[in-house]
Amino acid sequence: MSEVTLYEKLAAYGKSDYYPYHMPGHKRRARGRMPEGLFDIDITEIEGFDNLHQAQGIILEEQERAARLYGAEESFYLVNGSSCGIMAAISTAVREGGHILMARNCHKSAYYGAYLRNLKQSFLYPEIIEGYDIYDAITAVQVEETLEELECSDEPPVEAVLIVSPTFEGRIADVKAIAEVVHRRGIPLIVDEAHGAHLGLGKGFAPNSCAQGADLVIHSVHKTLLSLTQTALLHVNGNLVDRVRLHRFLKIYQSTSPSYVLMASISEAVRRIETDGERLFAAFYDRWMKMMEALSACRKLTFLPQESGQDIGKLVICVQKTSLSGQQLYDILIEKYHLQAEMPSMSMVLAMFTVGDTEEGFRRMTDALLEIDGQLVRGELGGDAVINGWRGTAGSLLRERPRRALLLGQAWDEPMELCPLSACAGRIAGDFINLYPPGIPIVMPGELFTEELLKNIHHCMEAGLNVQGIADVRGEAYLQVLAGK
Ligand SMILES: Cc1ncc(COP(=O)(O)O)c(C=O)c1O
């Protein structure tokens, strides 16, 4: 075991008199106006610093440390975010052209993985939480029923199941129960736990998916712990995953020049939790509970309670009982209080808290929301969230289940053309149509447009929702469709 951390070793090297006749080109000195110290530790795979793609030394030790923290059999550093981990997990678990059962609320990277490997996708559609317009977590019953249905159909056997937990908005699934259902079929469960790198690390927090039986688990360390953007981890457990293939796909989807700055940042984040995690998470938990207790006094704004399966740290502020839209509340928080939330939707605002937050961070959000709620109660604050007599709820669009005409991998490679939205019924989608937030595909390439679906898309656009994937041609909405089909 190395005595020094990756960061310490890099920092000492940066101060040494070794002259770099190697990449990167800045030679650890020509940093321009960038912060001092950053370039000192930005090296390539030189003597003594191991190689992410064939880890045998200090990087292997750091990865083993991460595995111990999460109770995983093996962990891998990711420098291209959870995105590359999700693509590697899918590509490993399902053969090219194979069949995957995945939650419809998966991140784009899951769809990109399916495209690259020309997979057949079957979907698990999560329930929608009324009033909040967000997807709930997938349940074990849904997975069981969908697998049974597929087993009784002509579809080829499902080779892996992929779910997201926690979701972007913090909905946590019963991963243990889902893993049991999936493992009964002898296939692996992949959990996109990008938003849950903090799970299982503190008292009061839900367990992480490695401890719940998942075979492949992906964590964005940068999202909910203390490391730099793009840093993530992939964990593997059990014997359902071919580890040789996993190594291969990690090589394919990651840079051949992984950043030592990013890797050192993962190492420091892991060590910080190891040495100080108990105190950090206890303080985070107390501050969160205090904030939620104070916010329970709100009469207009409502919040998803933890007992409903909501992650600690994801504050979902619902505006349904007010005359504000989520966007209007989001703007007030920025303009009046200088509080930058993660994202707004028509029905809610999502604010994120982590162990990195200060007491002041919790207090400022609490005070602002209490003040806004008071103004709403007294009628001093109000917007025109109701547009065309309709609040613009996204629920109807999130409930759409378009029929597939072609696989994503086939459709996205076909020649395309633009077609006026009003004339798209019966045509095959050529590109993704996402509702943002949450940015999940309502329609993906290869799926069929129906009159009903187009009416719904049109309605949501009219109501001011951000429907992505629509071209504006001289004021008219056009959609990308497969040419001549
Ligand atoms: C649910 C989910 N999975 C995966 C990702 C990708 O993570 P990263 O940005 O680390 O690549 C995101 C990004 O927002 C996400 O929301």
The ligand as an SDF file (V2000), in Angstrom:
LIG
                    3D

 16 16  0  0  0  0  0  0  0  0999 V2000
  -29.7580   10.2940  -14.0020 C   0  0  0  0  0  0  0  0  0  0  0  0
  -28.4440   10.6880  -14.6140 C   0  0  0  0  0  0  0  0  0  0  0  0
  -27.5870    9.7300  -14.9870 N   0  0  0  0  0  0  0  0  0  0  0  0
  -26.4010   10.0190  -15.5420 C   0  0  0  0  0  0  0  0  0  0  0  0
  -26.0260   11.3200  -15.7530 C   0  0  0  0  0  0  0  0  0  0  0  0
  -24.6970   11.6000  -16.4070 C   0  0  0  0  0  0  0  0  0  0  0  0
  -23.7680   11.9700  -15.4550 O   0  0  0  0  0  0  0  0  0  0  0  0
  -22.4190   12.7180  -15.8110 P   0  0  0  0  0  0  0  0  0  0  0  0
  -22.7680   14.1460  -15.9750 O   0  0  0  0  0  0  0  0  0  0  0  0
  -21.5490   12.4460  -14.6120 O   0  0  0  0  0  0  0  0  0  0  0  0
  -21.8710   12.1220  -17.0430 O   0  0  0  0  0  0  0  0  0  0  0  0
  -26.8790   12.3640  -15.3840 C   0  0  0  0  0  0  0  0  0  0  0  0
  -26.4940   13.7520  -15.6100 C   0  0  0  0  0  0  0  0  0  0  0  0
  -27.1430   14.6940  -15.2740 O   0  0  0  0  0  0  0  0  0  0  0  0
  -28.1260   12.0340  -14.7950 C   0  0  0  0  0  0  0  0  0  0  0  0
  -28.9900   12.9950  -14.4320 O   0  0  0  0  0  0  0  0  0  0  0  0
  1  2  1  0
  2  3  1  0
  2 15  2  0
  3  4  2  0
  4  5  1  0
  5  6  1  0
  5 12  2  0
  6  7  1  0
  7  8  1  0
  8  9  2  0
  8 10  1  0
  8 11  1  0
 12 13  1  0
 12 15  1  0
 13 14  2  0
 15 16  1  0
M  END
$$$$
